[in-house]
Amino acid sequence: MIALFKAESELSVEDYEMWHPGLREDILDVVHDELNQMPQTIHKTVLKSIVIALLQDRDIAALSSLMPVLFFLRIALADEVRIFFILIQNPVFAAQSSYTVFAYLLKQIVNLSSTHRQLLIQWFRGVFLRKKNAKNAAIDLSKPSPCFPISKKSTDSTLPPPPVHYTDLYNSALDHLDLMNEFFVWQNGSQNPQREFSYCQYPFLLSIVAKRSILTKDSEQQMIQTARRSIEAKGPFYRYRYRYQPQMDIFFLNIKIRRSHLVSDSLNEIAAKQQDLKKKLKVSFIGEPGLDMGGLAKEWLLLLIRHIFEPDYGISRAGSYESHIVSQNKNLREFNLIGVIMGLAVYNSITLDLHFPSICYRKLLSPPIAPWSFISEPELEDDTGNFDYETDGDSSDDDSIDYNEIGFVEAAGIEALAEIMPDVARGLSELLAYEGNVEEDMCMNFQVSLEEYGEMRTYDIKEGGADIPVTNENRHEYVALYLDWVLNSAIYHQFRAFYLGFHSVCDSNALLLLRPEEVEMLVCGSPTIDLHELKKVTEYDGYHEDDPLIRDFWEVLGSLSLDLQKKFLHFTTGSDRVPVGGMSEMTFKITKLPSISSRSFNRMRRRNGETRNSRQNEVWDSNDQEEQLPEAHTCFNQLVLPPYRSQETLRQKLIIAISNSEGFGLE
């Protein structure tokens, strides 16, 4: 490795002291760039070689302590440090699956002598300075460019620097820590008096991947605790009777619904199983033999979101925010259902295709921990055991809890409204910038008018608002009250029901670590589909990545429209959203459709769980497999691809399959 990248055959003492590692960094960068473009199988081979190299019988730390003894040892040990310099930059460590090996590599570096650690740091500083100087030398600030436009303001040193984006503060190295231990210390304090610090005290340092890991593991612990409480509630006779073979349904939130009555059945199931919401989700569609190992739950949540936002249910997307206001106390159960769906999605690590405005996630974390976390839940329930959505904040004797603060966002700006009602936000901005006489020219008062079911209705945003004109002096107060009315007061009951639904499932201190933008990412995932990253992580069973059919498959998939690519993702994984961490963190497998008897293949598919297909197919012999449609096991992110002879047939069959992919079946 050193011989490949080394710039000189021998190094003097002076060279050894320099900031340059004595390597051909241009060749090293090219190799790393090429490796980054290679498929996941190559990454695994490289990672295996690194593991073997790290486990060789050489104690580098012990040898480095002998450095002052002989000069030739200094040269040899410098080569050992160069190995670490090369390995730590390897792009295979970008994948979360390699973090264990990366942590071991960091441990080996920590075990170096302080002299060699400083040498390694010095080399990286030199790399940074050389690249920075090269970048500055390549930029001529005297000429305009797309990246560096000429501006008079650019010479004004009094301008404050732009704010740092919150993702720039992420420290991905913390992803390798024992995050649950950090979380435990943060919540409960350390049993070790000398260990009082936790990185959770500074959540801005934790990446979204680390926070997702904490939230997921905390959810799993809550699932186990809830299942254990269910068994204990059954009494000693039940525990004795089923001590060897317990009923598995008791461990899950079992949702059984009909596709034809999706929303009503879902409402009834959730209302009847409030006590089981913190168990692992398990869904079955009545009349369909699909076995839920994750795929059916994704299907249910996706279809439910799609149905509940249809105009027939009176709950529209963010673009028609007025309908949320005029509905007032109507459909509160549906608003609560949306909250439960979002909570179940985050709790079970499922992404949803939701398009809520960003202010919604700010309100969802106001407060991040639900008030009933500090009191007993029955105080918040009505006679039927359901949450009382319209409680006005006096349901508890605890005066320290203000339920009217649920979902309240203080001092929301016009930019928050612009995402929801852009025309109104533009009008408010023009009102604040108006240079004429506001009272005489605009004739406004402290009221809001909205169309409600074809009829215009007016609301006071201040007591006696009809008699208070808007003037140049009080227009800022008017805008502040208008924003507060639209974003808080007018939708209080609806958002309260939504908030209660979400936090009835996601009731975790891990929410204190999250920003609103991070909650949105956990709920919605990433809309960006990177087929190059998906190709790199794909595994093959019966095929090879160099097979003509596989090359045709990726070419066809890349040529499809974004809408069809999302349908493909939904067809194979049960969701058209990319989870947190991107497609490089996904697992995906392409399997060759075997040419075997129908009976044997049916037995195999029953073992694998549910199969998504556009029609009930039979297995043909090898000459007739051209008529087969691709199939998918959504629980395992697995595509079953018949061996088509032409790219055109592949394109045609794939588009038919992904365009008609609703439903699960077993043969």
VOFILO-190527 format. One record per residue (C-alpha): residue in one letter; x, y, z. Coordinates in steps of 0.2 Angstrom, whole numbers, plus 5000, padded with zeros to 4 digits. Example, Ala and Ser with C-alpha at 12.3 -4.5 7.8 and 13.67 -1.06 7.14 Angstrom:
% VOFILO-190527
A506249785039
S506849955036
END
This chain:
% VOFILO-190527
M500050005000
I501450125005
A502450084989
L500950124978
F500650294985
K502350344991
A503150504983
E504950464988
S505850304991
E506850365006
L506450505018
S507650615028
V507350675045
E506950845039
D505650765027
Y504950665042
E504650825052
M503750915038
W501950935036
H501850825020
P501650635023
G502750595008
L501250524998
R500550554980
E498950634986
D498350654968
I498450464965
L497650434982
D496150554978
V495950464962
V495850294969
H494650354983
D493550434970
E493550274959
L493150164975
N491750284980
Q490850244963
M491050054964
P489649944970
Q489349884988
T490149714984
I491849794981
H491649904997
K491349745007
T492949664999
V493949815003
L493249825021
K493649645024
S495449675018
I495549825030
V494949715045
I496249585040
A497649715040
L497049785057
L497049615065
Q498849565060
D500049525074
R500849695075
D500749805090
I500949965082
A500750065098
A502149955107
L503349985092
S503050165091
S503650185109
L505350125103
M505450265090
P506850365099
V507950205099
L508450195080
F508250295065
F507750155054
L506250125066
R505750305064
I505650275045
A504650105047
L503450185060
A503150335049
D502550205036
E501350135049
V500650315052
R500550335033
I499450175033
F498250255045
F498350415035
I497750325020
L496450205028
I495550345038
Q495150435022
N494450275014
P492650305007
V491950135013
F491850205030
A490450325025
A489250185026
Q488450155043
S488749965042
S490649995043
Y490550105059
T491149955070
V492749935059
F492950125059
A492850135078
Y494249995079
L495350095067
L495050255078
K495550145093
Q497150095085
I497550275081
V497250325099
N498450185105
L499850265095
S501150365105
S500850545107
T502250585095
H501450485081
R499650555084
Q500350725083
L501250685067
L499550615060
I498650775065
Q500050885057
W499850795041
F498050825040
R498251005044
G499451015030
V498250935018
F496951055023
L498051205021
R498651145004
K496851114997
K496351285005
N497751374996
A497451284980
K495651334980
N495951514984
A497251524970
A496051454958
I494751594962
D494851764955
L493751874965
S494052024953
K492951934940
P491151884942
S490651704943
P489051604947
C489851554964
F490651724968
P489651864960
I490352034962
S489352144974
K489652314982
K489052244999
S490452104998
T491752235003
D490752295018
S491652215032
T490252275044
L488952145038
P488752005050
P489251835043
P487851715037
P487151605050
V487851425051
H486651295045
Y486151175059
T486851025049
D488551105048
L488651075067
Y488350885066
N489850785072
S489650615063
A491050535074
L489750535088
D488750415079
H489950275084
L489650305103
D488550195114
L487150315111
M485850235122
N487150245137
E487250435133
F485450445133
F485250355149
V486550465158
W485650615151
Q483950555158
N484450475174
G486150525178
S487650415179
Q487950285192
N489750335191
P489950505201
Q491350555189
R490250525174
E489050665173
F489350725156
S488250665141
Y488250725123
C486350725124
Q486650885134
Y487150965117
P485950895104
F486551005091
L488150905089
L487150745086
S486750705068
I485050655062
V485650475060
A486150475079
K484550545084
R483550425074
S484550285082
I484150345099
L482350365095
T482150195087
K483050105101
D482050195114
S480450145105
E480949965105
Q481249975123
Q479550045125
M478749905114
I479549775126
Q478949865142
T477149885135
A477049695130
R477749645147
R476449755155
S475049665144
I475649495150
E475649555168
A473949625167
K473249455161
G473549385179
P474549235185
F473349105177
Y473749165160
R475549175163
Y475548995169
R474448935155
Y475549015141
R477149005150
Y477948895136
Q476948955121
P476249135123
Q474949205112
M475949315100
D474549435096
I474749505114
F476449575109
F475849685094
L474649825090
N473549715078
I472649825065
K471349725055
I470449835041
R469549815025
R470149915010
S468449965006
H468150045023
L469950105026
V469650265036
S468150205046
D468950045051
S470650125055
L469750255066
N468750115075
E470350005077
I471350145084
A469950205096
A469750025103
K471649995105
Q472250145113
Q473150045126
D474149955113
L474750095103
K476550075110
K476649895104
K477449855087
L476249885073
K475549735064
V474249755050
S473149635040
F471949675027
I470349575029
G470149455014
E472049455009
P473249325015
G474749435016
L475849415031
D476549575039
M478349585041
G478449765039
G477749785021
L475849785025
A476149915039
K476950035026
E475549995014
W474150035027
L474950195032
L475250255014
L473450215009
L472750295024
I473650455022
R473150455004
H471250425008
I471150545023
F471750695013
E470450664999
P469250814998
D467750705004
Y468550705022
G468750895023
I470550885028
S471650955014
R473450985012
A474451135017
G473951235002
S472151245008
Y472551295026
E470851395027
S469851225027
H470751185043
I470151345051
V468351345045
S468051165050
Q468251215068
N467751075079
K467150955064
N468150795061
L469250805076
R469350615076
E470150625059
F471350755065
N471850645079
L471950495067
I473250595057
G474250625073
V474250445078
I474750395060
M476250515061
G476650445078
L476550265073
A477650305058
V479050375068
Y478850245082
N478950105069
S480250185058
I479150205043
T479250365032
L477650445025
D477250555010
L476650705020
H476650885015
F476350985031
P477051165032
S478551185043
I477551275056
C476651115060
Y478251035066
R478651185077
K476951165085
L477150985087
L478651015098
S477751145108
P477951075121
P479050925115
I478550815130
A476650805131
P475850875147
W475050705152
S476850635154
F476750715171
I475050655176
S473950495175
E473250465158
P471450435164
E471250615168
L471350655150
E470150525144
D468250535142
D466950405148
T467350295133
G469250285136
N469550405121
F470550565123
D469550715126
Y470050825111
E469050975117
T469650985135
D470051175138
G471551145150
D470651125166
S470550935166
S471950915179
D472150975196
D473951015193
D473951195191
S475751195185
I475251125168
D474451245155
Y473551135142
N473151295132
E474951305128
I474851145117
G475451185100
F475651375104
V477051455093
E477551625100
A478051765089
A477851675072
G478451775058
I477551815041
E478751685033
A477851555042
L476151605035
A476951625018
E477151435016
I475251415020
M474351565013
P475651655002
D474351784996
V473851845013
A475751845019
R476151955004
G474752075009
L475352085027
S477152125021
E476452265009
L475452335024
L477052345034
A477952425020
Y476552545015
E477152725015
G475452815014
N474052835026
V473552655031
E471952705040
E471252815026
D471852715011
M471552535017
C470052555029
M470452405039
N470052355057
F470652225069
Q469552085061
V469851935050
S468651885036
L468551705029
E467451615017
E466551475026
Y465551355016
G465151485003
E464751615016
M465951755022
R466151765041
T467151885051
Y468051865067
D468851995080
I470651965083
K470552095097
E469152135109
G468152265101
G469152245085
A467652305074
D467852475081
I469752485081
P470552545064
V472252495058
T473352645057
N475252675054
E475552665072
N474652505077
R474952405060
H476352295068
E475152245082
Y473852205069
V475052095059
A475652005076
L473851975081
Y473351915064
L474751785063
D474351725081
W472451705076
V472851605060
L474251505067
N473651475085
S471951525090
A470951475075
I471551295074
Y471751265092
H470551125094
Q471051035077
F472851045081
R472550995099
A471750835093
F473250805081
Y474550845095
L473650715106
G473650585093
F475550605089
H476050605107
S474950465112
V476150355103
C477850455102
D477950505120
S479850495123
N481150615130
A482150585114
L480950715106
L481850845117
L483450815106
L482550855089
R482351015080
P480651035070
E481651015053
E482250845060
V480550785065
E479950825047
M481450725041
L481050575052
V479150575047
C479450615028
G481150545025
S482050615010
P481150644993
T482850624983
I483050464974
D484850424971
L484850274959
H486750274959
E486850244978
L485450114977
K486450024964
K487950024975
V487049934989
T486149814978
E486449624981
Y486049494968
D485349314969
G485449214953
Y486149364944
H487749464943
E488049644942
D488849624925
D487449524917
P486649604902
L484949604910
I485549694926
R486349824915
D484749844905
F483749854921
W484750004928
E484750084912
V482850064911
L482550124929
G483650274926
S482650324910
L480950324919
S480150484925
L480250534943
D478450484946
L478850304940
Q480450294950
K479450334965
K478150204960
F479650074958
L480250124976
H478450094983
F478349934973
T479849854980
T479949934998
G478149985002
S478550165003
D479050294990
R480150395002
V481950375006
P482350345024
V483450455035
G485250425030
G484850405011
M484850264999
S486550205004
E485850145021
M484550045012
T484549855009
F484049804991
K484149634983
I483749574965
T483249394964
K483149284948
L481449204946
P481849024947
S481148904933
I480448774945
S478748694947
S477248794953
R477048694969
S478848714974
F478848894971
N477248924980
R477948844995
M479548954994
R478449114993
R477449065008
R479049045018
N479549225012
G477949305017
E476949425007
T477149444989
R476649604980
N476149584962
S474949664950
R474049494946
Q474049324953
N475449234942
E475849054939
V477648994937
W478048954919
D479448854912
S481048944906
N480348974888
D478749064895
Q479549174909
E479449314897
E477649334901
Q477949344919
L477849514928
P479149564941
E478649534959
A479249604975
H479449554994
T479149725002
C479649665019
F481449625013
N481649764999
Q481749624987
L481349624968
V481049454959
L481549484941
P481149354927
P482549334914
Y481849444900
R482749424883
S482649604878
Q482649774886
E481049824878
T480149684886
L480949724903
R480349904902
Q478649854897
K478349724911
L479249834924
I478049984920
I476549874921
A477049794938
I477449954946
S475950044940
N474749914947
S475549864963
E474249894976
G473849734986
F474649584993
G474349404990
L475049224992
E474749084981
END
